[in-house]
Amino acid sequence: MTETEHRIPLRASFRKPTGAVILVGEWRQHHPEAARGWVRAYSFLLTASAEPSKTWAIRFRLPDTTRARINPQQSFTRFHIVRDGPELFEIAARPGHLPLPGGTLAVDLQLLHPAPDLAGPPNLLDLEFT
């Protein structure tokens, strides 16, 4: 696994929570057969505003040449998959997985690509947090 730090700013209005995205690693996944491929792992660190929040959602696109889906082997998910590509990805909060007012919450997301050469650049395009 390679360790790189790739910070991507999130677009958010002044009163909504803000955050950062870090590419934390990449590796080849061999098992099970239905989930073989090249994994890119991202960590979204969400920082809440002072007001209590009832939900959050993260939306993004990938470069056109990239083929991916959310890794079905990801074991510690705190989100609900709303859209799983190919042109738009969206994940939303599950109950109980919200940052406290003024606090932070790490949301880990793994994208599964068919192969490293089909992964393209690690950019998440049109990234939004609501």
C-alpha positions as CSV (number, residue, x, y, z in Angstrom):
1,M,0.0,0.0,0.0
2,T,1.3,3.4,-0.9
3,E,0.8,6.3,1.6
4,T,0.2,9.6,0.0
5,E,-1.6,12.7,1.2
6,H,-3.8,14.4,-1.4
7,R,-6.0,17.0,0.1
8,I,-9.1,18.0,-1.9
9,P,-11.2,21.0,-0.7
10,L,-14.9,20.6,-0.2
11,R,-17.4,23.2,-1.4
12,A,-19.7,24.2,1.4
13,S,-21.6,27.2,2.4
14,F,-20.6,29.2,5.6
15,R,-23.3,27.5,7.8
16,K,-22.8,24.0,6.6
17,P,-20.1,21.6,7.9
18,T,-16.8,21.7,6.1
19,G,-14.2,19.1,5.6
20,A,-11.2,17.7,3.8
21,V,-10.5,14.6,1.7
22,I,-7.3,12.7,1.9
23,L,-6.2,9.8,-0.4
24,V,-4.8,7.5,2.3
25,G,-3.7,4.5,0.2
26,E,-4.0,2.3,-2.9
27,W,-3.6,-1.5,-3.1
28,R,-4.6,-4.6,-5.2
29,Q,-7.6,-6.6,-3.8
30,H,-7.7,-10.3,-4.7
31,H,-10.7,-11.7,-2.8
32,P,-13.5,-12.3,-3.2
33,E,-13.8,-12.8,-7.0
34,A,-16.7,-10.3,-7.3
35,A,-14.5,-7.6,-5.7
36,R,-11.2,-8.1,-7.3
37,G,-9.5,-4.9,-8.6
38,W,-7.5,-1.8,-7.6
39,V,-8.6,-0.1,-4.4
40,R,-8.2,3.6,-3.7
41,A,-9.0,4.5,-0.1
42,Y,-10.1,8.1,0.8
43,S,-10.8,9.6,4.2
44,F,-13.3,12.4,4.4
45,L,-12.7,14.4,7.6
46,L,-15.9,16.3,8.2
47,T,-16.0,19.3,10.6
48,A,-19.4,20.4,11.8
49,S,-20.6,23.9,12.3
50,A,-21.8,25.0,15.7
51,E,-25.4,24.1,15.0
52,P,-26.5,20.5,15.4
53,S,-26.8,18.5,12.1
54,K,-29.4,15.9,11.3
55,T,-27.7,14.5,8.2
56,W,-24.8,14.9,5.7
57,A,-24.1,13.8,2.2
58,I,-21.1,13.7,-0.1
59,R,-21.4,13.8,-3.9
60,F,-18.6,13.6,-6.5
61,R,-17.7,12.5,-10.0
62,L,-14.6,10.8,-11.3
63,P,-12.6,11.7,-14.4
64,D,-14.4,10.4,-17.6
65,T,-11.8,7.7,-18.3
66,T,-12.1,6.2,-14.8
67,R,-14.3,3.2,-14.1
68,A,-15.1,2.5,-10.5
69,R,-17.6,1.5,-7.9
70,I,-17.8,1.7,-4.1
71,N,-15.8,-1.3,-2.8
72,P,-18.3,-4.0,-1.8
73,Q,-15.7,-5.4,0.7
74,Q,-15.5,-2.2,2.7
75,S,-16.3,-3.4,6.2
76,F,-16.6,-0.4,8.4
77,T,-19.2,1.8,6.7
78,R,-21.0,4.6,8.5
79,F,-22.8,5.7,5.4
80,H,-25.6,4.7,3.0
81,I,-24.8,4.4,-0.7
82,V,-27.2,6.6,-2.6
83,R,-25.6,6.5,-6.1
84,D,-22.8,4.2,-7.0
85,G,-21.5,5.7,-10.3
86,P,-20.7,5.5,-13.0
87,E,-21.2,9.2,-13.6
88,L,-22.1,10.3,-10.1
89,F,-21.3,8.9,-6.6
90,E,-23.2,9.9,-3.5
91,I,-23.0,8.7,0.1
92,A,-25.2,9.8,3.0
93,A,-25.1,9.6,6.8
94,R,-26.6,6.6,8.6
95,P,-28.3,7.3,11.9
96,G,-25.9,7.9,14.7
97,H,-23.0,8.8,12.5
98,L,-23.0,12.6,12.6
99,P,-20.4,14.9,13.9
100,L,-21.2,16.6,17.1
101,P,-21.7,20.4,16.8
102,G,-18.2,21.9,16.3
103,G,-16.7,18.3,16.2
104,T,-15.2,16.1,13.5
105,L,-16.1,12.8,12.0
106,A,-13.9,10.6,9.8
107,V,-15.7,8.9,6.9
108,D,-13.7,6.3,5.1
109,L,-14.6,5.4,1.5
110,Q,-12.9,2.9,-0.8
111,L,-13.4,3.0,-4.6
112,L,-12.8,-0.2,-6.5
113,H,-11.3,0.1,-10.0
114,P,-11.0,-2.9,-12.4
115,A,-7.2,-2.3,-12.7
116,P,-4.6,0.3,-11.7
117,D,-4.3,1.6,-15.3
118,L,-8.1,2.2,-15.4
119,A,-8.1,4.1,-12.1
120,G,-6.9,7.4,-13.6
121,P,-5.9,10.3,-11.5
122,P,-7.0,10.3,-7.8
123,N,-9.1,13.4,-8.3
124,L,-12.7,13.6,-7.1
125,L,-14.5,16.1,-9.4
126,D,-17.3,18.5,-8.5
127,L,-17.0,17.4,-4.9
128,E,-19.8,18.7,-2.6
129,F,-20.7,18.2,1.0
130,T,-24.2,19.1,2.2
